[in-house]
Amino acid sequence: MRYLTAKLSLLLALTTVVVQLEPRPAAAQEASESERLRGLFKRALELEEAGSWVEALAVLDEIAKSKPTAAVLYHQALCHENLGRVATASRMFEEAASRAKGEGDTAKDIPEKADKRRAALAGRIPTLVVKLAEGATGDALVGAEDWSDRLGEKRPVDPGTYEVKVRRAGGTLKVRTITLAEGEAAEIVIPGPKAKTEPAPPPPPPPRLLASSGASTAPAGAATSWIPTQAPSSSISTGSASPTGSVTTRTARDARSSH
């Protein structure tokens, strides 16, 4: 009897352990996750109330990974608006209003609120147009985003500084850096590649001086002395060079008188 009682007690203990180790039903897990998300949403609202928009947005982004409801999108947009990202805020207000229409009564007040905030932002959103010059080719990049599919189109952007580049076969070339404030509009035309120019020919060599037979050639840039080899045509040279190196000449009359 004692053996049977001990065996039943061990079996009961093992059954209890197995039950505890079994995964909870899906409904229970979902309830726990929903409770966690509600707690995060409450925390985000508290941070918004305190004006901590960066921290509130971080919490809302975490919620949106699991449950991007219209209310979450609306408050994400509200954070972006207060952080100066007016184009992003306007886009997310529009998305929140659209999603709210499919959520029924739980989000019935969101479309009206979102539309009002979008309307208030309309005049504050900067716009940028990027186009290629006639005959130019390549992919237009604004920051890291490829704008090639919407060239020539006016696009809303958040205020800030943007680097416009063009990507061609030879690589990526920076075209311009532009800073846009709220309400500003700009247009950038990406030029074609510069035409290749041939290098200028080298200058001609300096003229060479030809020395007479028997004379030595002076180094480049040095002065050259010339010594005549015969007297001028008006006289007959019969003399010899004087010790000083000059030429002494005798006329024909001097030659006759000497005879």
Long-range contacts (C-beta under 8 A, 24 or more apart in sequence): 33-66, 37-63, 37-66, 37-67, 41-71, 41-72, 44-75, 45-75, 48-75, 48-78, 48-79, 51-82, 53-79, 53-82, 53-83, 54-79, 54-83, 57-83, 68-99, 69-99, 69-103, 69-107, 70-96, 70-97, 70-99, 70-100, 70-103, 70-107, 70-110, 71-96, 71-107, 71-110, 73-99, 74-100, 74-110, 74-113, 74-114, 77-114, 77-117, 78-117, 81-117, 81-121, 84-158, 84-159, 84-182, 85-158, 85-159, 86-121, 86-124, 86-125, 86-158, 86-159, 86-182, 87-125, 87-126, 87-156, 87-157, 87-158, 88-158, 89-117, 89-121, 90-118, 90-121, 90-122, 90-125, 90-156, 91-156, 93-117, 93-118, 93-121, 94-118, 123-183, 124-182, 124-183, 125-156, 125-157, 125-182, 125-183, 126-156, 126-157, 126-158, 126-159, 126-180, 126-181, 126-182, 126-183, 126-184, 126-185, 126-186, 127-154, 127-155, 127-156, 127-157, 127-184, 127-185, 127-186, 128-154, 128-155, 128-157, 128-162, 128-178, 128-180, 128-185, 128-186, 128-187, 128-188, 129-153, 129-154, 129-155, 129-185, 129-186, 129-187, 129-188, 130-164, 130-187, 130-188, 130-190, 131-187, 131-188, 131-189, 131-190, 132-166, 132-189, 132-190, 132-192, 133-189, 133-190, 133-191, 133-192, 135-192, 136-166, 136-190, 136-191, 136-192, 136-193, 137-168, 137-192, 138-166, 138-167, 138-168, 138-190, 139-166, 139-167, 139-168, 140-164, 140-165, 140-166, 140-190, 141-165, 141-166, 141-167, 141-172, 154-185, 159-184, 164-188, 164-190, 166-190, 168-193
